[in-house]
Amino acid sequence: MTKRVLLVEDDASIALVITAALEAEGFAIDRCDSVAGRDRFLAQNDYRLLLTDVMLTDGDGIESLGPVRDAHPSMPIIILSAQNTLDTAVRASETGAFEYFPKPFDLEELVRTVTQAIGKAEAAEIDVPQDVTQGLPLVGRSAAMQAVYRMITRVLRNDLTVLILGESGTGKELVAEAIHQLGNRRAGPFVAVNTAAIPAELIESELFGHERGAFTGAVVRSIGKFEQASGGTLFLDEIGDMPMQAQTRLLRALQSGRIRRVGGRDEITLDCRIVAATNRDLLPMIANGTFREDLYYRLAVVPIELPPLRERADDIEALSRHFLASAAAEGLPRRQLTQAGADLLAQQPWRGNVRELRNFIYRLALLAREEVIDAASIEPLLVHTESGAQSRLTPEATELAGPSDMANAVGHWLSTNAPAQGEVYDAALAAFERPLFISILAQTGGNQLRAAQILGINRNTLRKRLSVLGIAPEDYTPRY
């Protein structure tokens, strides 16, 4: 039987290359460049596979696939797209597509996938609402991030344990949240726990809970993180720093699917997905006996490796503009970034990855003199060391917020806000206080104690003012 494939692609050069490659493998190819043409071909012929682009001459190749899927439920679909976002990858998966290829793609891999898809002749279905990806703060269209998006979509249909690997600041918790929000357990809770932040003697109680009287101070029963995450997802961050004794208990829980509270007798059946993350290389730790090998293989059923920012420099401009918009939404001055400024930011190493970039952009939004930020505005805030460029606040940066600049800012505020007589003082303090607190919280990662120390005020005073101003410190806790 002829292996007939319908190729829907509006880029003539790409269509020609794909056609030649598939015909060399014995496929018969029909080509068109529109939704209407696709529907005509499908009505007239039987195809073993549909290979379609997203942006076609007369519409969206994904949005119009519903009737195609209904009429040809057993025909595999492979989707191509230059719109390389997580939203596009998830939308492609929602159609039940066999595979999604962001452009540019490996032609040999595409041919192999077409062969595999026709061999299996079945499509998958992912029941994910079309608007569920809105608001997910995963930014970037680089090839490195495309690989991450594809891995995310592959774990949405199942409850396989995922291990997210990546340097500090690369966005491991954001990926965990995306897996939860886009997956089958999105209606349940997402419970995150930083295992490195819990004292070794308390970690078992935190994870598994404890009964009243289990130890000194246990005056009431406590429900652990595993039970809190019932029906949802438990995110175990910094798993590489978990004490060996806790590793043993975690392994037992994963193997048996049951836990027992500290001091308890009854076993509790688990009902949560496990997503773990670490910024450490676990294989050397396994070799030196500080991390259990059997636990590693239990956690790394599906490993997802996040690239450091230096390996996705193409995303720095989009991330910078995204953070400038976020800063403005949180009360900092609204800024715009020139192409020269974006190019300069893309040249920096950002050893702290996306977290460092975010904090730098927030400082830039606060300290820059002009509304439009160019390279000249950025350079004073960058300091060069022997080991390379490192973004941090410099003495020159302090001058940007000097008396003259502050006077100009006050004058501009008075001319644009015009508070009523008798209310200028209170209004001015409120206008200054909010961006000041936001900036300090951004610099300290939401740490109120450190923020209070920098400001030189009592921590309780800071808490009260944050409450009055409606500022949530947890919004500034590093998520990347």
C-alpha positions as CSV (number, residue, x, y, z in Angstrom):
1,M,0.0,0.0,0.0
2,T,1.3,3.5,-1.0
3,K,2.4,5.5,2.0
4,R,0.7,8.8,1.1
5,V,1.4,11.8,3.2
6,L,-0.2,15.3,3.0
7,L,2.2,18.1,3.6
8,V,0.6,21.5,4.5
9,E,3.4,24.2,4.4
10,D,3.3,27.8,3.2
11,D,7.1,28.1,3.0
12,A,7.9,26.8,-0.5
13,S,11.6,26.1,0.2
14,I,10.8,24.1,3.4
15,A,8.1,22.2,1.6
16,L,10.5,21.3,-1.2
17,V,13.2,20.0,1.1
18,I,10.7,17.9,3.1
19,T,9.1,16.5,0.0
20,A,12.4,15.5,-1.4
21,A,13.5,13.8,1.8
22,L,10.2,11.9,2.2
23,E,10.0,10.9,-1.4
24,A,13.6,9.5,-1.2
25,E,12.2,7.2,1.6
26,G,9.3,5.9,-0.7
27,F,6.5,8.2,0.5
28,A,4.0,9.8,-1.9
29,I,3.6,13.4,-1.1
30,D,0.7,15.8,-1.8
31,R,1.4,19.5,-1.0
32,C,-0.7,22.6,-0.3
33,D,-0.2,25.8,1.7
34,S,-3.6,26.5,3.2
35,V,-6.4,25.2,5.5
36,A,-8.8,25.1,2.6
37,G,-6.3,23.2,0.4
38,R,-5.8,20.7,3.2
39,D,-9.5,20.1,3.6
40,R,-9.9,19.5,-0.1
41,F,-7.0,17.0,-0.3
42,L,-8.4,15.1,2.8
43,A,-11.8,14.9,1.3
44,Q,-10.4,13.4,-2.0
45,N,-7.7,11.0,-0.7
46,D,-6.8,8.7,2.1
47,Y,-3.6,9.7,3.8
48,R,-1.4,7.7,6.2
49,L,-0.2,10.9,7.9
50,L,-0.7,14.7,8.0
51,L,2.3,17.0,8.3
52,T,1.2,20.6,8.9
53,D,2.6,24.0,9.7
54,V,0.8,26.2,12.2
55,M,0.7,29.6,10.4
56,L,-0.9,29.0,7.0
57,T,-2.0,31.4,4.3
58,D,-5.6,31.4,5.4
59,G,-5.6,30.4,9.0
60,D,-4.2,28.6,12.0
61,G,-3.1,25.1,11.3
62,I,-3.7,24.0,14.9
63,E,-7.0,25.7,15.7
64,S,-8.6,24.2,12.5
65,L,-7.5,20.6,13.3
66,G,-10.7,19.7,15.3
67,P,-12.8,18.5,12.4
68,V,-9.8,16.8,10.9
69,R,-9.2,14.8,14.0
70,D,-12.9,13.9,14.2
71,A,-13.0,12.7,10.6
72,H,-9.7,10.9,10.6
73,P,-9.1,9.7,14.2
74,S,-6.5,7.1,13.3
75,M,-4.3,9.4,11.1
76,P,-1.2,10.6,12.9
77,I,-0.5,14.3,12.8
78,I,2.9,15.9,13.0
79,I,3.0,19.7,13.6
80,L,5.8,22.1,12.5
81,S,6.0,25.7,13.7
82,A,8.2,28.7,13.8
83,Q,6.1,30.0,16.7
84,N,8.5,28.5,19.2
85,T,6.8,29.0,22.5
86,L,5.6,26.6,25.3
87,D,2.0,27.6,24.4
88,T,2.5,26.4,20.8
89,A,4.0,23.1,22.0
90,V,1.1,22.5,24.4
91,R,-1.5,23.5,21.8
92,A,0.1,21.0,19.4
93,S,0.0,18.3,22.1
94,E,-3.7,19.1,22.8
95,T,-4.6,18.1,19.3
96,G,-3.3,14.6,19.9
97,A,-0.4,15.3,17.5
98,F,2.1,12.4,17.3
99,E,5.0,14.9,17.5
100,Y,5.8,18.6,17.4
101,F,8.9,20.0,15.6
102,P,9.9,23.6,16.2
103,K,11.7,25.2,13.3
104,P,14.5,24.9,12.4
105,F,14.4,21.1,12.8
106,D,16.6,18.1,12.0
107,L,15.4,16.7,8.7
108,E,16.6,13.2,9.4
109,E,14.8,13.2,12.7
110,L,11.6,14.3,11.0
111,V,11.8,11.5,8.4
112,R,12.4,9.0,11.2
113,T,9.4,10.3,13.1
114,V,7.1,10.2,10.0
115,T,8.1,6.5,9.5
116,Q,7.5,5.7,13.2
117,A,4.1,7.6,13.2
118,I,2.8,5.7,10.2
119,G,4.0,2.4,11.7
120,K,2.1,3.0,14.9
121,A,-0.9,4.7,13.1
122,E,-2.3,6.1,16.3
123,A,-2.6,9.5,17.9
124,A,-2.5,10.6,21.5
125,E,-4.9,12.9,23.3
126,I,-4.2,15.4,25.9
127,D,-7.1,16.9,27.8
128,V,-5.7,20.3,28.5
129,P,-7.9,23.4,28.3
130,Q,-6.7,25.8,25.6
131,D,-6.3,28.7,28.1
132,V,-4.4,26.8,30.8
133,T,-1.0,28.1,29.6
134,Q,-1.9,31.7,30.0
135,G,0.2,33.4,32.6
136,L,2.9,30.7,32.8
137,P,6.2,32.7,33.2
138,L,8.3,30.5,31.0
139,V,9.9,32.8,28.5
140,G,12.1,31.9,25.6
141,R,12.1,30.5,22.1
142,S,15.7,29.4,21.8
143,A,16.4,25.8,20.5
144,A,17.5,24.9,24.1
145,M,14.1,25.9,25.5
146,Q,12.3,24.1,22.7
147,A,13.8,20.9,23.9
148,V,12.5,21.7,27.4
149,Y,9.0,22.5,26.1
150,R,8.9,19.2,24.2
151,M,9.9,17.3,27.3
152,I,7.2,19.0,29.3
153,T,4.5,18.1,26.9
154,R,5.6,14.4,26.9
155,V,5.0,14.0,30.7
156,L,1.6,15.7,30.8
157,R,-0.4,12.5,30.1
158,N,1.1,10.5,32.9
159,D,2.3,10.6,36.5
160,L,5.9,9.6,35.9
161,T,8.4,11.0,38.3
162,V,10.3,13.9,36.9
163,L,13.8,15.0,37.9
164,I,14.6,18.6,36.8
165,L,18.3,19.3,36.6
166,G,19.9,22.7,36.2
167,E,22.1,25.4,37.7
168,S,20.7,27.7,40.4
169,G,18.5,30.3,38.9
170,T,17.5,28.5,35.7
171,G,13.8,28.1,36.5
172,K,13.4,24.6,37.9
173,E,10.3,25.4,40.0
174,L,8.7,27.2,37.1
175,V,9.0,24.0,35.0
176,A,7.6,22.0,37.9
177,E,4.6,24.3,38.1
178,A,4.1,24.1,34.3
179,I,4.0,20.3,34.6
180,H,1.4,20.5,37.3
181,Q,-0.8,23.2,35.8
182,L,-0.8,21.5,32.4
183,G,-1.2,18.0,33.5
184,N,-3.9,15.7,34.8
185,R,-3.4,16.8,38.4
186,R,-3.9,20.5,37.9
187,A,-7.1,20.5,40.0
188,G,-5.1,19.4,43.0
189,P,-2.6,21.3,45.1
190,F,1.0,22.1,44.1
191,V,3.1,21.7,47.2
192,A,6.7,22.9,47.0
193,V,9.3,22.1,49.6
194,N,13.0,23.1,49.7
195,T,14.7,20.1,51.3
196,A,17.9,22.1,51.7
197,A,16.1,24.7,53.9
198,I,14.8,22.2,56.4
199,P,17.0,21.1,59.4
200,A,18.1,17.5,59.0
201,E,16.3,16.5,62.3
202,L,13.0,17.9,61.1
203,I,12.9,16.8,57.4
204,E,11.1,13.5,58.0
205,S,8.5,15.2,60.1
206,E,8.0,17.9,57.4
207,L,7.7,15.4,54.6
208,F,5.7,12.6,56.3
209,G,4.1,14.4,59.2
210,H,4.1,13.3,62.8
211,E,1.7,12.1,65.5
212,R,1.1,13.9,68.8
213,G,3.8,13.0,71.3
214,A,6.2,11.6,68.6
215,F,8.9,13.8,70.0
216,T,9.4,16.7,72.3
217,G,7.3,19.6,71.2
218,A,5.0,17.5,69.1
219,V,1.8,18.6,71.0
220,V,-0.6,18.1,68.0
221,R,-0.7,15.8,65.0
222,S,0.9,17.4,61.9
223,I,0.2,16.5,58.3
224,G,3.3,16.3,56.2
225,K,3.9,17.6,52.7
226,F,3.1,14.2,51.0
227,E,-0.4,14.3,52.5
228,Q,-0.8,18.0,51.8
229,A,-0.1,17.3,48.1
230,S,-2.8,14.5,47.9
231,G,-4.4,14.7,44.5
232,G,-1.8,17.1,43.2
233,T,2.0,17.4,42.8
234,L,4.8,17.4,45.4
235,F,7.8,19.4,44.3
236,L,11.0,18.4,46.1
237,D,13.5,21.1,45.4
238,E,17.3,20.8,46.1
239,I,16.9,17.0,46.5
240,G,20.7,16.6,46.3
241,D,21.0,18.2,49.8
242,M,18.7,15.7,51.5
243,P,20.3,13.9,54.4
244,M,21.0,10.2,53.8
245,Q,18.5,9.0,56.4
246,A,15.7,11.0,54.8
247,Q,16.8,9.7,51.4
248,T,16.2,6.1,52.7
249,R,12.7,6.9,53.9
250,L,11.9,8.8,50.7
251,L,13.0,5.8,48.6
252,R,10.8,3.5,50.7
253,A,7.9,5.8,50.2
254,L,8.4,5.9,46.4
255,Q,8.8,2.1,46.2
256,S,5.8,1.2,48.3
257,G,3.5,4.1,47.5
258,R,2.8,4.5,51.2
259,I,4.1,6.6,54.1
260,R,3.9,6.5,57.9
261,R,3.9,9.6,60.0
262,V,6.7,9.9,62.5
263,G,5.5,8.2,65.7
264,G,2.6,6.7,63.8
265,R,1.5,3.1,63.1
266,D,-0.9,3.4,60.3
267,E,0.3,3.4,56.7
268,I,-1.1,6.1,54.4
269,T,-1.4,5.5,50.6
270,L,0.2,8.2,48.5
271,D,-1.8,10.0,45.8
272,C,0.5,12.7,44.4
273,R,2.9,13.1,41.6
274,I,6.6,13.6,42.5
275,V,8.7,16.2,40.7
276,A,12.2,16.7,42.1
277,A,14.9,19.2,41.3
278,T,18.6,19.8,42.0
279,N,21.4,22.1,40.9
280,R,24.0,19.5,41.9
281,D,25.6,16.8,39.8
282,L,24.2,13.6,41.5
283,L,26.4,11.1,39.7
284,P,29.6,12.1,41.6
285,M,27.6,12.1,44.8
286,I,26.5,8.6,44.1
287,A,30.1,7.6,43.5
288,N,31.2,9.0,46.9
289,G,28.2,7.6,48.7
290,T,26.4,10.9,49.6
291,F,23.4,10.2,47.4
292,R,21.6,6.9,47.0
293,E,21.9,5.4,43.5
294,D,18.6,3.5,43.8
295,L,16.8,6.8,44.8
296,Y,18.4,8.5,41.8
297,Y,16.9,6.0,39.4
298,R,13.5,6.3,41.2
299,L,13.5,10.1,40.7
300,A,15.1,10.3,37.3
301,V,12.4,8.3,35.4
302,V,12.1,11.4,33.2
303,P,15.0,13.8,33.5
304,I,14.6,17.3,32.2
305,E,17.7,19.4,32.0
306,L,17.4,23.2,32.0
307,P,20.0,25.1,30.0
308,P,22.0,27.9,31.7
309,L,21.2,31.4,30.4
310,R,24.7,31.5,28.7
311,E,23.5,28.7,26.4
312,R,20.3,30.5,25.5
313,A,21.5,34.0,24.9
314,D,18.9,34.4,22.2
315,D,16.3,34.5,25.0
316,I,17.9,37.4,27.0
317,E,16.2,40.2,25.1
318,A,12.7,38.6,25.5
319,L,13.4,37.9,29.2
320,S,14.6,41.5,29.8
321,R,11.5,43.0,28.2
322,H,9.4,40.6,30.1
323,F,11.0,41.6,33.4
324,L,10.7,45.3,32.6
325,A,7.0,44.8,32.1
326,S,6.7,42.9,35.3
327,A,8.6,45.6,37.2
328,A,6.2,48.3,35.9
329,A,3.2,46.2,36.9
330,E,4.6,46.0,40.4
331,G,5.0,49.8,40.8
332,L,8.5,50.5,39.4
333,P,8.9,53.1,36.7
334,R,7.9,52.0,33.2
335,R,10.9,51.5,31.0
336,Q,11.6,50.6,27.4
337,L,14.7,48.8,26.1
338,T,16.6,49.7,23.0
339,Q,18.1,47.1,20.7
340,A,21.6,48.3,21.6
341,G,20.7,47.8,25.3
342,A,19.3,44.4,24.6
343,D,22.5,43.4,22.7
344,L,24.7,44.5,25.6
345,L,22.6,42.5,28.1
346,A,22.9,39.4,25.8
347,Q,26.7,39.7,26.0
348,Q,26.9,39.3,29.7
349,P,27.5,35.9,31.3
350,W,24.8,36.0,33.9
351,R,26.3,33.4,36.2
352,G,23.2,33.6,38.4
353,N,21.1,32.8,35.3
354,V,17.6,34.1,34.9
355,R,17.3,35.0,38.5
356,E,20.3,37.3,38.3
357,L,19.0,38.8,35.1
358,R,15.6,39.5,36.7
359,N,17.1,41.2,39.7
360,F,19.4,43.3,37.5
361,I,16.5,44.4,35.3
362,Y,14.5,45.4,38.4
363,R,17.4,47.5,39.7
364,L,17.8,49.0,36.2
365,A,14.1,49.9,36.1
366,L,14.5,51.7,39.5
367,L,17.8,53.5,38.8
368,A,17.9,54.4,35.1
369,R,17.4,58.1,34.5
370,E,15.7,57.9,31.2
371,E,12.5,56.1,30.2
372,V,14.2,54.5,27.3
373,I,17.1,52.4,28.4
374,D,20.1,52.0,26.1
375,A,23.6,50.6,26.4
376,A,24.8,53.8,28.0
377,S,22.3,53.4,30.8
378,I,23.2,49.8,31.4
379,E,27.0,50.1,31.3
380,P,27.4,51.9,34.7
381,L,25.6,49.1,36.4
382,L,28.0,46.4,35.0
383,V,31.4,45.8,36.5
384,H,34.1,43.7,34.8
385,T,36.2,41.4,36.9
386,E,39.2,39.2,35.9
387,S,36.9,36.2,35.5
388,G,34.5,38.1,33.2
389,A,31.6,40.5,33.4
390,Q,29.4,40.2,36.4
391,S,26.3,42.3,36.9
392,R,26.0,44.0,40.3
393,L,25.5,47.4,41.7
394,T,28.5,49.7,41.3
395,P,29.4,53.1,42.7
396,E,28.5,54.6,39.4
397,A,25.1,53.0,39.7
398,T,24.6,54.7,43.1
399,E,25.1,58.1,41.4
400,L,22.2,57.4,39.1
401,A,20.0,57.7,42.1
402,G,21.8,60.7,43.5
403,P,20.3,64.0,44.8
404,S,20.0,65.6,41.4
405,D,18.2,62.7,39.9
406,M,15.9,62.4,42.9
407,A,15.0,66.1,42.7
408,N,14.1,65.6,39.0
409,A,12.0,62.6,39.9
410,V,10.2,64.5,42.6
411,G,9.6,67.4,40.3
412,H,8.3,65.1,37.6
413,W,6.0,63.4,40.1
414,L,4.5,66.7,41.3
415,S,3.9,67.9,37.8
416,T,2.1,64.7,36.8
417,N,0.2,63.8,39.9
418,A,-0.8,67.2,41.4
419,P,-2.0,66.0,44.9
420,A,-4.6,68.1,46.7
421,Q,-3.3,70.8,49.1
422,G,-2.6,69.4,52.5
423,E,-2.0,65.9,51.1
424,V,1.3,66.4,49.2
425,Y,3.5,65.1,52.0
426,D,1.6,61.9,52.6
427,A,1.1,61.2,48.9
428,A,4.8,61.8,48.1
429,L,5.9,59.4,50.9
430,A,3.4,56.7,49.7
431,A,4.6,57.1,46.1
432,F,8.3,56.8,47.1
433,E,7.8,54.0,49.7
434,R,6.1,51.5,47.5
435,P,8.8,51.3,44.7
436,L,11.5,51.5,47.4
437,F,10.1,48.4,49.2
438,I,9.6,46.5,46.0
439,S,13.1,47.2,44.9
440,I,14.6,46.1,48.2
441,L,12.5,42.9,48.2
442,A,13.6,42.1,44.7
443,Q,17.2,42.5,45.7
444,T,16.8,40.3,48.8
445,G,14.7,37.7,47.1
446,G,11.7,38.4,49.4
447,N,13.8,38.0,52.6
448,Q,12.1,40.4,55.0
449,L,14.8,40.2,57.7
450,R,17.5,41.2,55.2
451,A,15.3,43.9,53.7
452,A,14.6,45.4,57.1
453,Q,18.4,45.4,57.8
454,I,19.1,47.2,54.5
455,L,16.4,49.8,55.1
456,G,17.4,50.2,58.7
457,I,14.0,49.7,60.2
458,N,12.4,47.1,62.5
459,R,11.2,43.9,60.8
460,N,7.7,44.3,62.3
461,T,7.5,47.9,61.0
462,L,8.4,46.6,57.5
463,R,5.7,43.9,57.8
464,K,3.1,46.5,58.8
465,R,4.0,48.8,55.9
466,L,4.0,46.0,53.4
467,S,0.5,45.0,54.6
468,V,-0.7,48.6,54.3
469,L,0.8,48.9,50.8
470,G,-0.6,45.5,49.7
471,I,2.9,44.1,48.8
472,A,3.4,40.4,49.2
473,P,7.0,39.5,50.0
474,E,6.5,35.9,48.6
475,D,6.0,37.4,45.2
476,Y,9.7,38.3,45.2
477,T,11.0,35.0,46.4
478,P,13.3,33.7,43.6
479,R,11.4,31.3,41.4
480,Y,14.1,30.8,38.7
